[in-house]
Amino acid sequence: MSTLRDAKVGDTVTVKKLSGAGAVKRRIMDMGITKGVDIYVRKVAPLGDPVEVTVRGYELSLRKADAEMIETV
């Protein structure tokens, strides 16, 4: 199982599944991250938190914990 957290800078990954439950999962989906969407990894901070991505044409910063909930292909 690979997650968005494992992706390297410059990778484009496709969302396979969202783990997590309740409000956290809903918040991730409200940001436009849903099954089948492509995510481009723009930057990763030196300590790995946050991860800056481009999704659906806009830039988004995700915490490491949130990135680990996003399974990718």
JOVENDA-V271451 format. One record per residue. N is the residue number from 1. RES is the residue in three letters. PSI is psi in whole degrees, 0 to 359 (NA if undefined). Layout:
N_RES_PSI / N_RES_PSI
This chain:
1_MET_123 / 2_SER_149 / 3_THR_171 / 4_LEU_330 / 5_ARG_330 / 6_ASP_345 / 7_ALA_146 / 8_LYS_162 / 9_VAL_132 / 10_GLY_348 / 11_ASP_146 / 12_THR_122 / 13_VAL_158 / 14_THR_134 / 15_VAL_127 / 16_LYS_319 / 17_LYS_149 / 18_LEU_125 / 19_SER_184 / 20_GLY_173 / 21_ALA_162 / 22_GLY_228 / 23_ALA_324 / 24_VAL_313 / 25_LYS_318 / 26_ARG_319 / 27_ARG_318 / 28_ILE_317 / 29_MET_325 / 30_ASP_335 / 31_MET_358 / 32_GLY_5 / 33_ILE_103 / 34_THR_169 / 35_LYS_132 / 36_GLY_350 / 37_VAL_145 / 38_ASP_140 / 39_ILE_128 / 40_TYR_125 / 41_VAL_112 / 42_ARG_310 / 43_LYS_154 / 44_VAL_128 / 45_ALA_157 / 46_PRO_322 / 47_LEU_8 / 48_GLY_3 / 49_ASP_117 / 50_PRO_176 / 51_VAL_128 / 52_GLU_125 / 53_VAL_163 / 54_THR_124 / 55_VAL_130 / 56_ARG_35 / 57_GLY_5 / 58_TYR_160 / 59_GLU_142 / 60_LEU_140 / 61_SER_131 / 62_LEU_142 / 63_ARG_156 / 64_LYS_318 / 65_ALA_321 / 66_ASP_321 / 67_ALA_329 / 68_GLU_344 / 69_MET_354 / 70_ILE_104 / 71_GLU_138 / 72_THR_165 / 73_VAL_NA
